[in-house]
Amino acid sequence: MMKTPNERLSVNAYLVFFLVHTAQIGLGIVGVQRVIFVEARQDAWIAVLISGLWIHLIVFVICQTLKSSEHDNIFSLHTFVYGRVLGWIMNAAVVVYFLMAYTSILLGYVEMALTWMYPDFPLWGGALILVLLTVYALYGGGFRLVAGVSFLTFFMAIWIVVVVFQPLKYAEWIHLLPILEATPKQMMNGVLKTSYTMLGFEVLYIIYPFVKEKERVHRYAQLGVLLTTFLVAIVTVIAIVFFSPKQLDVTIWASLSMFTIVKFPFIERFEYIVIPLWLLVILPNLLLFMWAMTRGGKALFHIKQKYGLFIFACLSFFVAMMFEKRATINEFIDQVGWYGFWLSFVYPFFLYVFVRMKTWAKGSAK
C-alpha cells in the first residue's frame, strides 16, 4: 500500500475542479467535431451530452469506490482486490494507459503545429521540446505544481472560448435539423468517438489522496466534468451550423479552421496565435499524465518519482519516434481512445463492485 502523502503535499478541494477540467480539455476538442459528426451526423451534440451524463455517473462511482475503502488510490485498490501478482499486472495496465495518453497528446499537438505553422520542422524535435518541458516542470515540483499549472492555465486560456462564438455570424441553424435522426447504433458510435476528448477524469483515482477535504472532491469533480461537457457540446454545435455537412466530413481540425475567419486589426492570421497558446491548454494534460506515470512507477517498482520521471520521459519520446505519418498517428490516437473507453468508461463499475465485495468479505471474516 502506498503511503498517504504529507499535508504539505496536499491541495485544497476546489483545485479538483481545475485538475479534472484541464485533464479533459486538451487536444481532442480541436478536431472532435468531425469524428463525432461522421458517426451521429447532426445529432453529434446529443452524443456529447450523453457522454457527459455517463461521465457524471462514472465520477460518482469513482468517488464512492475511493471512499468505501481505506485504499485511496487505484494502485493500492488493485493490490487490495486482486492480490500482489494480478494487482501488479492491473497497475501496469494503468501505467501503460497513461503512457499512451501522454504520447498521443504529444504527437497530436506536434503534428498540428507542424502542419499549420512549421512544416519543415522535424517531428522528433517538437516531441523532444515538449518532453523536456514536462521534465523541467515536474522535476522538483510535484503534484502541487501540477495543480498550480492547471489553475493558472485555465484562466490564461479560457478567453479563447469567447472567440469560438465568432463563426456564429455565418451560422446556418437548419443544419441541426432533423433532430434525433441518428439510430441508437450511430449515437453509441458517436459517444465512443467522444471518449478520447472527454478522457482525463480518471485522474481522480490518482489525485484523491492529495486532496485535503475529501468530502468535497465529488462536488468539484462533477463541476469540472459539467464545464467540459458544456464546452465540447458548444463547439460541436457551432461547427455543425458553420460548416456544410460535406465540409465537416473532411475538415480535420474544425476548431482551428473556424479560427481562420476571426480577424483583428493588429493580427492577420489569428490561428497563428491560437496554436502556440494551445500549449497552455495541453500543458496540464502532459504534466498530470506524466506525474500519474511516476506514481505508477513508484507503486510498481518502488522507485522514487524523480527517477521514474526520467525513465518515462525517455520511454514516451522513443514511443513517439515510432510514428511519422499522420495516418499512423491517427490510428494510435484511436487506439488510445478505445483503451481509455474501456478503462475509464466501463471498468470503474466493475472495480466498484469488486472493492465492495472484497471489503464485505474482509469484514465478515473478522
NUKE-662283 format. One line per 4 residues: for each residue y, z, x negated of C-alpha. Coordinates in Angstrom, 2 decimals, always signed. Last residue first. Example, Ala and Ser with C-alpha at 12.3 -4.5 7.8 and 13.67 -1.06 7.14 Angstrom:
# residues 2
-1.06 +7.14 -13.67 ~ -4.50 +7.80 -12.30
This chain:
# residues 366
-10.74 +11.30 +13.27 ~ -12.75 +8.15 +14.01 ~ -10.89 +7.51 +17.22 ~ -7.55 +7.29 +15.39
-8.90 +4.78 +12.88 ~ -10.39 +2.67 +15.67 ~ -7.11 +2.74 +17.59 ~ -5.10 +1.78 +14.50
-7.55 -1.01 +13.70 ~ -7.42 -2.32 +17.27 ~ -3.62 -2.14 +17.36 ~ -3.36 -3.89 +13.99
-5.81 -6.63 +15.02 ~ -3.96 -7.25 +18.29 ~ -0.60 -7.51 +16.53 ~ -2.07 -9.78 +13.86
-3.41 -12.11 +16.54 ~ -0.01 -12.38 +18.22 ~ +1.76 -12.82 +14.86 ~ -0.58 -15.77 +14.01
+0.78 -18.24 +16.56 ~ +4.45 -19.11 +15.94 ~ +4.84 -17.85 +12.35 ~ +1.60 -18.72 +10.53
+0.51 -21.53 +12.83 ~ +3.93 -23.16 +13.03 ~ +4.70 -22.47 +9.37 ~ +1.70 -24.48 +8.22
+2.69 -27.36 +10.52 ~ +6.33 -27.21 +9.40 ~ +5.29 -27.04 +5.76 ~ +3.01 -30.05 +6.29
+5.89 -31.97 +7.88 ~ +8.08 -31.10 +4.90 ~ +5.40 -32.45 +2.56 ~ +5.10 -35.68 +4.53
+8.88 -36.07 +4.47 ~ +8.92 -35.57 +0.69 ~ +6.15 -38.15 +0.32 ~ +8.13 -40.71 +2.31
+11.37 -39.92 +0.48 ~ +9.85 -40.80 -2.88 ~ +9.70 -38.58 -5.96 ~ +7.45 -35.64 -5.19
+5.25 -33.91 -7.78 ~ +8.38 -32.62 -9.53 ~ +8.96 -30.20 -6.65 ~ +5.64 -28.49 -7.45
+6.78 -28.06 -11.05 ~ +10.07 -26.51 -9.94 ~ +8.38 -24.16 -7.48 ~ +5.95 -22.97 -10.17
+8.76 -22.36 -12.64 ~ +10.70 -20.33 -10.07 ~ +7.51 -18.51 -9.03 ~ +6.83 -17.33 -12.57
+10.46 -16.49 -13.37 ~ +10.88 -14.39 -10.22 ~ +7.45 -12.79 -10.63 ~ +8.67 -11.26 -13.87
+11.76 -9.84 -12.16 ~ +9.59 -8.65 -9.27 ~ +7.49 -6.42 -11.48 ~ +3.80 -7.23 -11.47
+1.14 -5.64 -9.29 ~ -0.76 -8.96 -8.95 ~ -0.96 -9.46 -5.21 ~ +1.58 -6.96 -3.85
+4.14 -7.60 -6.60 ~ +3.63 -11.33 -6.26 ~ +4.24 -11.03 -2.53 ~ +7.49 -9.21 -3.14
+8.40 -11.96 -5.64 ~ +7.63 -14.59 -3.01 ~ +9.82 -12.82 -0.47 ~ +12.68 -12.89 -3.02
+12.16 -16.65 -3.40 ~ +12.23 -17.08 +0.37 ~ +15.36 -14.98 +0.74 ~ +17.25 -16.59 -2.14
+16.47 -20.17 -1.13 ~ +17.17 -19.61 +2.54 ~ +20.39 -17.70 +1.78 ~ +21.51 -20.68 -0.35
+20.74 -23.25 +2.38 ~ +24.00 -22.81 +4.29 ~ +26.23 -22.34 +1.25 ~ +24.70 -25.49 -0.23
+25.89 -27.17 +2.93 ~ +29.37 -26.98 +1.44 ~ +28.41 -29.68 -1.08 ~ +27.24 -31.91 +1.81
+30.13 -31.06 +4.15 ~ +32.91 -32.16 +1.81 ~ +31.52 -35.62 +1.16 ~ +30.80 -35.80 +4.90
+34.57 -35.64 +5.47 ~ +35.15 -39.03 +3.85 ~ +38.89 -39.84 +3.91 ~ +40.47 -36.46 +3.19
+44.07 -35.21 +3.48 ~ +44.96 -36.77 +6.84 ~ +41.66 -35.60 +8.38 ~ +39.00 -37.77 +9.95
+35.66 -36.87 +11.51 ~ +33.76 -40.07 +12.35 ~ +31.44 -39.71 +9.34 ~ +30.49 -36.21 +10.47
+28.28 -37.72 +13.17 ~ +26.14 -39.36 +10.47 ~ +25.78 -36.00 +8.76 ~ +24.46 -34.40 +11.94
+22.08 -37.27 +12.66 ~ +20.46 -37.28 +9.25 ~ +17.57 -39.71 +9.77 ~ +19.17 -42.00 +12.34
+16.38 -44.40 +13.39 ~ +15.44 -43.15 +16.87 ~ +18.98 -41.87 +17.37 ~ +20.34 -45.40 +17.21
+17.84 -46.77 +19.74 ~ +18.57 -43.91 +22.15 ~ +22.33 -44.50 +21.87 ~ +24.12 -41.94 +19.78
+26.83 -39.53 +20.93 ~ +25.18 -38.07 +24.05 ~ +21.86 -37.34 +22.32 ~ +23.51 -36.11 +19.11
+25.75 -33.70 +21.03 ~ +22.78 -32.32 +22.97 ~ +20.82 -31.73 +19.75 ~ +23.81 -30.13 +18.04
+24.15 -27.72 +20.96 ~ +20.45 -26.86 +21.18 ~ +20.31 -26.09 +17.45 ~ +23.42 -23.91 +17.71
+22.22 -21.96 +20.76 ~ +18.74 -21.39 +19.36 ~ +20.19 -20.09 +16.10 ~ +22.58 -17.77 +17.93
+19.75 -16.34 +20.03 ~ +17.49 -15.91 +16.98 ~ +20.16 -13.80 +15.26 ~ +20.70 -11.76 +18.42
+16.97 -11.09 +18.65 ~ +16.90 -9.88 +15.05 ~ +19.86 -7.58 +15.77 ~ +18.12 -5.88 +18.68
+14.72 -5.63 +17.00 ~ +16.09 -4.04 +13.84 ~ +17.99 -1.33 +15.71 ~ +15.19 +1.29 +15.81
+14.55 +0.78 +12.09 ~ +17.99 +2.06 +11.13 ~ +17.78 +1.87 +7.33 ~ +16.44 -1.64 +6.74
+14.52 -2.32 +3.53 ~ +11.07 -1.68 +5.01 ~ +11.67 -4.47 +7.58 ~ +12.61 -7.14 +5.02
+9.13 -8.60 +4.51 ~ +7.66 -8.93 +8.01 ~ +11.14 -9.72 +9.31 ~ +11.01 -12.75 +7.02
+9.06 -14.36 +9.87 ~ +12.42 -15.29 +11.45 ~ +12.65 -18.17 +8.97 ~ +11.30 -21.07 +11.00
+13.52 -22.62 +13.67 ~ +14.09 -25.92 +11.86 ~ +10.43 -26.38 +10.96 ~ +9.30 -25.34 +14.44
+11.38 -27.92 +16.31 ~ +8.69 -30.56 +15.75 ~ +6.17 -28.29 +17.48 ~ +8.52 -27.74 +20.42
+8.98 -31.52 +20.72 ~ +5.21 -32.01 +20.62 ~ +4.99 -29.41 +23.40 ~ +7.51 -31.36 +25.45
+5.68 -34.65 +24.90 ~ +2.39 -33.07 +26.00 ~ +4.02 -31.48 +29.07 ~ +5.42 -34.93 +30.01
+9.10 -35.68 +29.37 ~ +11.15 -36.67 +32.43 ~ +12.63 -33.22 +32.83 ~ +16.22 -34.53 +33.12
+16.96 -38.19 +33.84 ~ +19.50 -38.31 +32.35 ~ +20.94 -36.88 +29.15 ~ +22.15 -40.32 +28.01
+24.48 -40.40 +31.04 ~ +26.68 -37.99 +29.13 ~ +28.04 -40.79 +26.96 ~ +30.07 -38.88 +24.39
+32.78 -40.54 +22.31 ~ +35.23 -37.62 +22.29 ~ +32.16 -35.38 +22.00 ~ +31.94 -36.51 +18.36
+34.46 -33.79 +17.36 ~ +32.25 -30.91 +18.58 ~ +30.48 -30.67 +15.20 ~ +33.83 -29.81 +13.60
+33.85 -26.41 +15.31 ~ +30.35 -25.67 +13.99 ~ +31.59 -26.31 +10.44 ~ +33.69 -23.14 +10.79
+30.47 -21.10 +10.46 ~ +30.18 -21.96 +6.75 ~ +32.15 -19.24 +4.94 ~ +31.45 -16.64 +7.62
+27.67 -17.07 +7.37 ~ +27.89 -17.49 +3.59 ~ +29.27 -13.97 +3.25 ~ +26.65 -12.13 +5.29
+23.68 -14.06 +3.92 ~ +24.99 -13.55 +0.36 ~ +25.29 -9.80 +0.97 ~ +21.75 -9.55 +2.36
+20.36 -11.43 -0.64 ~ +22.38 -9.19 -2.98 ~ +20.95 -6.11 -1.30 ~ +17.47 -7.55 -1.72
+17.53 -7.80 -5.47 ~ +20.45 -8.50 -7.77 ~ +19.12 -8.00 -11.29 ~ +17.83 -11.54 -11.41
+18.31 -12.85 -7.88 ~ +21.48 -14.88 -8.35 ~ +20.61 -16.37 -11.73 ~ +17.07 -17.17 -10.63
+18.25 -18.94 -7.48 ~ +20.95 -20.89 -9.35 ~ +18.36 -21.91 -11.95 ~ +16.10 -23.23 -9.18
+19.01 -25.07 -7.56 ~ +20.06 -26.75 -10.81 ~ +16.46 -27.65 -11.69 ~ +15.95 -29.35 -8.33
+19.09 -31.45 -8.84 ~ +17.96 -32.50 -12.31 ~ +14.40 -33.24 -11.17 ~ +15.77 -35.58 -8.52
+17.57 -37.68 -11.13 ~ +21.24 -38.59 -10.46 ~ +21.78 -42.31 -9.79 ~ +22.18 -41.98 -6.01
+24.74 -39.15 -6.26 ~ +26.59 -38.83 -2.95 ~ +24.68 -39.67 +0.22 ~ +21.15 -40.29 -1.04
+21.34 -37.84 -3.93 ~ +22.66 -35.04 -1.72 ~ +20.00 -35.62 +0.93 ~ +17.18 -35.74 -1.63
+18.48 -32.57 -3.28 ~ +18.71 -30.78 +0.06 ~ +15.23 -31.78 +1.20 ~ +13.57 -31.10 -2.12
+14.87 -27.55 -2.43 ~ +14.29 -26.80 +1.24 ~ +10.70 -28.05 +0.90 ~ +10.22 -26.04 -2.30
+11.28 -22.78 -0.67 ~ +9.07 -23.39 +2.38 ~ +6.07 -24.31 +0.20 ~ +6.46 -21.19 -1.95
+7.00 -19.07 +1.16 ~ +3.77 -20.47 +2.60 ~ +1.87 -19.93 -0.64 ~ +3.00 -16.29 -0.61
+1.69 -15.86 +2.94 ~ -1.66 -17.45 +2.02 ~ -1.92 -15.10 -0.99 ~ -1.42 -12.17 +1.36
-4.31 -13.44 +3.50 ~ -6.53 -13.71 +0.42 ~ -5.60 -10.21 -0.74 ~ -6.38 -8.85 +2.73
-9.79 -10.51 +2.58 ~ -10.52 -8.62 -0.65 ~ -8.85 -5.25 +0.00 ~ -9.63 -4.74 +3.66
-8.77 -6.91 +6.64 ~ -6.51 -4.70 +8.77 ~ -4.99 -2.26 +6.26 ~ -4.84 -4.81 +3.44
-3.16 -7.28 +5.77 ~ -0.71 -4.67 +7.02 ~ +0.16 -3.72 +3.42 ~ +1.23 -7.30 +2.75
+2.88 -7.82 +6.12 ~ +5.31 -4.95 +5.75 ~ +5.73 -1.57 +7.46 ~ +2.28 -0.03 +7.15
+2.61 +3.28 +9.01 ~ +1.54 +1.41 +12.12 ~ +2.82 +0.59 +15.59 ~ +6.40 -0.03 +14.48
+5.59 -3.09 +12.36 ~ +3.48 -4.63 +15.10 ~ +6.09 -3.91 +17.77 ~ +8.74 -5.57 +15.61
+6.56 -8.65 +15.12 ~ +5.69 -8.84 +18.84 ~ +9.37 -8.71 +19.85 ~ +10.20 -11.36 +17.26
+7.38 -13.51 +18.68 ~ +8.77 -13.24 +22.21 ~ +12.23 -14.29 +21.06 ~ +10.56 -17.10 +19.11
+8.94 -18.45 +22.29 ~ +12.30 -18.42 +24.06 ~ +13.83 -20.38 +21.17 ~ +11.02 -22.96 +21.22
+11.53 -23.43 +24.95 ~ +15.27 -23.86 +24.38 ~ +14.67 -26.46 +21.65 ~ +12.22 -28.36 +23.87
+14.92 -28.40 +26.56 ~ +17.31 -29.98 +24.06 ~ +14.78 -32.74 +23.43 ~ +14.69 -33.65 +27.13
+16.49 -36.94 +26.37 ~ +13.48 -38.14 +24.36 ~ +10.74 -35.49 +24.00 ~ +8.87 -36.79 +20.92
+11.30 -39.16 +19.18 ~ +14.14 -36.90 +20.31 ~ +12.64 -33.92 +18.48 ~ +12.44 -35.82 +15.17
+15.89 -37.35 +15.66 ~ +17.74 -34.13 +16.46 ~ +16.19 -32.20 +13.57 ~ +18.21 -34.04 +10.95
+20.90 -31.68 +9.67 ~ +19.45 -28.69 +11.55 ~ +16.44 -28.71 +9.24 ~ +18.38 -27.94 +6.07
+19.15 -24.34 +6.84 ~ +19.67 -22.26 +9.93 ~ +16.57 -20.08 +10.25 ~ +16.99 -17.81 +7.23
+20.74 -17.70 +7.94 ~ +20.03 -16.34 +11.44 ~ +17.42 -13.80 +10.37 ~ +19.45 -12.41 +7.46
+22.75 -12.44 +9.37 ~ +21.37 -10.48 +12.34 ~ +19.35 -8.22 +10.03 ~ +22.70 -7.25 +8.45
+23.40 -5.12 +11.53 ~ +20.54 -2.82 +10.51 ~ +22.26 -1.41 +7.44 ~ +20.75 -2.17 +4.05
+18.17 -0.49 +1.82 ~ +17.98 -0.47 -1.98 ~ +19.95 +2.79 -2.29 ~ +17.56 +4.46 +0.16
+14.62 +3.77 -2.13 ~ +11.99 +1.26 -1.12 ~ +8.74 +2.39 +0.53 ~ +5.88 +1.87 -1.90
+3.42 -0.94 -1.35 ~ +0.00 +0.00 +0.00
